[in-house]
Amino acid sequence: MREPIKKKKYQIILADPPWDFKNKKTGGSLKSGASQKYLTTGNNWLENMDVNSIADDNCLLAMWWVGAMPQEAINLIAAWGFRLVNMNGIVWNKLTETNKPFFGMGFYTRAGSESVAIAVKGSPKILDRGVRAVFKAEAQIQFESKVMQHSKKPIHVRDMLVQLCGDVPRLEMFARESAHGWDVFGNEAPNSIEIPSKKEPS
């Protein structure tokens, strides 16, 4: 039986949007593009999500973004009703299984990191200003049996956000799995909330 949908406001929102790349190949083999690995959706659909309606008056948004689409990330943050304060608020320095720098895909240069933009609505309270932006962790590459699924992000980021803002109501959007203390929204995790649309898609 599906759990009842929760209706509340969140003071932390962690989001990993399924960006829809204009080109389906981002480097490497023909099967390396994002849409080959997981469900992507249009940026207009993302911007139409009424995230502002579920955000507390004082809320911190931590949003994963891709280096090839910075303007799209900035636009989405604004569309959700937040003000950008740090484009690289959290930086995942990727490592291989043998603890060496990860050699990833990318445009012009090959990426070895991913970033989380931090944006705010109102003035969220920061409890710990000693949280470091950069952390190292094994890269999530296509060897699912050995590491994790493509695009899956380290759970350490959840802990960093709780350290930063405290044990407050929090939501992970586009989650791959359920997480203790977090409400979740996503195709690959049991949804515990619904996010309304601003208007019916045309």
MOQUI-V952843 format. One record per residue. N is the residue number from 1. RES is the residue in one letter. PHI is phi in whole degrees, 0 to 359 (* if undefined). PSI is psi in whole degrees, -180 to 180 (* if undefined). Layout:
BEGIN
n=<N	N>
res=<RES	RES>
phi=<PHI	PHI>
psi=<PSI	PSI>
END
This chain:
BEGIN
n=<1	2	3	4	5	6	7	8	9	10	11	12	13	14	15	16	17	18	19	20	21	22	23	24	25	26	27	28	29	30	31	32	33	34	35	36	37	38	39	40	41	42	43	44	45	46	47	48	49	50	51	52	53	54	55	56	57	58	59	60	61	62	63	64	65	66	67	68	69	70	71	72	73	74	75	76	77	78	79	80	81	82	83	84	85	86	87	88	89	90	91	92	93	94	95	96	97	98	99	100	101	102	103	104	105	106	107	108	109	110	111	112	113	114	115	116	117	118	119	120	121	122	123	124	125	126	127	128	129	130	131	132	133	134	135	136	137	138	139	140	141	142	143	144	145	146	147	148	149	150	151	152	153	154	155	156	157	158	159	160	161	162	163	164	165	166	167	168	169	170	171	172	173	174	175	176	177	178	179	180	181	182	183	184	185	186	187	188	189	190	191	192	193	194	195	196	197	198	199	200	201	202>
res=<M	R	E	P	I	K	K	K	K	Y	Q	I	I	L	A	D	P	P	W	D	F	K	N	K	K	T	G	G	S	L	K	S	G	A	S	Q	K	Y	L	T	T	G	N	N	W	L	E	N	M	D	V	N	S	I	A	D	D	N	C	L	L	A	M	W	W	V	G	A	M	P	Q	E	A	I	N	L	I	A	A	W	G	F	R	L	V	N	M	N	G	I	V	W	N	K	L	T	E	T	N	K	P	F	F	G	M	G	F	Y	T	R	A	G	S	E	S	V	A	I	A	V	K	G	S	P	K	I	L	D	R	G	V	R	A	V	F	K	A	E	A	Q	I	Q	F	E	S	K	V	M	Q	H	S	K	K	P	I	H	V	R	D	M	L	V	Q	L	C	G	D	V	P	R	L	E	M	F	A	R	E	S	A	H	G	W	D	V	F	G	N	E	A	P	N	S	I	E	I	P	S	K	K	E	P	S>
phi=<*	288	291	297	289	272	235	201	258	246	260	229	233	254	229	233	302	279	304	261	291	295	252	280	246	248	127	77	284	294	256	267	296	301	292	282	251	204	290	254	217	290	293	297	296	298	293	278	290	273	294	303	287	253	272	297	303	238	219	252	256	245	236	293	220	252	300	278	226	293	292	298	295	298	297	292	302	294	296	277	91	243	249	293	239	202	291	236	295	225	234	270	276	282	236	278	297	260	68	251	303	283	252	259	276	161	252	71	234	270	281	230	209	225	238	246	279	249	225	226	241	71	226	298	282	256	271	227	268	259	288	280	289	264	223	251	200	300	286	270	253	288	279	298	289	265	241	220	293	303	77	291	261	297	290	302	297	302	296	298	291	293	299	288	244	96	277	245	304	216	226	250	266	63	288	265	202	284	217	299	87	242	278	227	219	169	292	252	225	295	293	245	219	242	248	289	263	291	203	290	301	276>
psi=<135	137	150	144	131	143	107	174	147	144	-15	129	120	126	139	76	141	77	137	99	141	-38	136	-8	125	16	159	-143	171	-16	17	-12	157	-42	-16	-16	-32	165	123	166	162	148	-30	-39	-42	-45	-22	-8	129	67	-32	-32	-19	-1	137	162	-30	104	144	127	125	112	122	138	163	142	-25	-7	56	-40	-37	-39	-44	-42	-41	-41	-45	-40	-30	-3	25	160	123	132	-22	112	-27	54	-34	133	120	107	106	141	155	177	-22	17	32	159	134	136	97	-166	179	174	127	-51	158	127	145	11	165	152	152	121	142	128	161	154	124	-138	80	144	130	120	-32	108	15	8	124	143	-42	132	155	139	159	138	144	93	-176	-3	79	-34	-26	-37	-113	179	156	134	-8	134	155	137	-13	-30	-37	-47	-38	-41	-37	-40	-38	-44	-11	179	76	166	129	152	138	118	140	39	153	-17	165	157	134	128	-5	139	153	152	125	158	-25	10	154	115	136	-4	166	141	116	163	152	-36	164	131	140	*>
END
